[in-house]
Amino acid sequence: MSDPELQIVESEAEAARVVAELLAAAARSGTEIALTGGSTPRQAYELTADLEPDWSRAGVWWGDERCVPPDDERSNFRLARESLLDRIEREPRVHRIQGELEPERAAAAYEQELQGVGLDLILLGLGPDGHVASLFPNAPILEERDRLVVSAPAQLEPFVDRVTLTPPALCAGHQVVFLVTGEDKADAVGRAFAGPPGPGTPASLVRSTAGRTLVVLDTAAASNLHG
Ligand code: 6PG
């Protein structure tokens, strides 16, 4: 299990650029890429579309989804469609989590789709409470060792059920990349990347087992790591 590498840059825009370059390179080399939801990645996705318009060799997956239809404004798929997929010239193979289904069914279907697939790059965000994907603090699914995808109740807004990759599925990613910006994340960043791992901070449990874990932060999010 690798220690996380921290890359601290001056601004949110620079953090978005670092991640956009990683995503564009991954798309170019035709790998399997899992995207994150939340609001932070929008800028990175838009920049990625400018950097690499040809995604025809890549596969796109999601680390988690809110249980809403794909055109709902809370949908993680919709975020990626608007900020990335609709802006490129050649689409990847799109493997979305079917948020419109009953959560257990959506999780089972995604688990089947993921069987035998190695995710090369998994992009993740971090919640102010330390959650990652839809793995919330002290949730029973943090103990999951066998399943790759499960359903989960939300512990934060938007309060809709979720479908999420489990810790073993996330840790299997060859490159696990966190994108975290803003002062409201500083406390969680300290707990997730500079404290002892534990279920109170789910992101502290997510590290690439065989590859690299990279944490891209702006100075505001990294402010608890200094001194
Ligand atoms: C989601 C996520 C979630 C997100 C964090 C950070 O579906 O909400 O995938 O884990 O990455 O909550 O979200 P923000 O970028 O909005 O702060």
Boltz pocket constraint, residues with backbone or C-beta under 6 A from the ligand:
constraints:
  - pocket:
      binder: B
      contacts: [[A, 36], [A, 37], [A, 38], [A, 39], [A, 40], [A, 41], [A, 64], [A, 65], [A, 66], [A, 76], [A, 124], [A, 125], [A, 126], [A, 127], [A, 131], [A, 132], [A, 133], [A, 134], [A, 157]]
      max_distance: 6.0
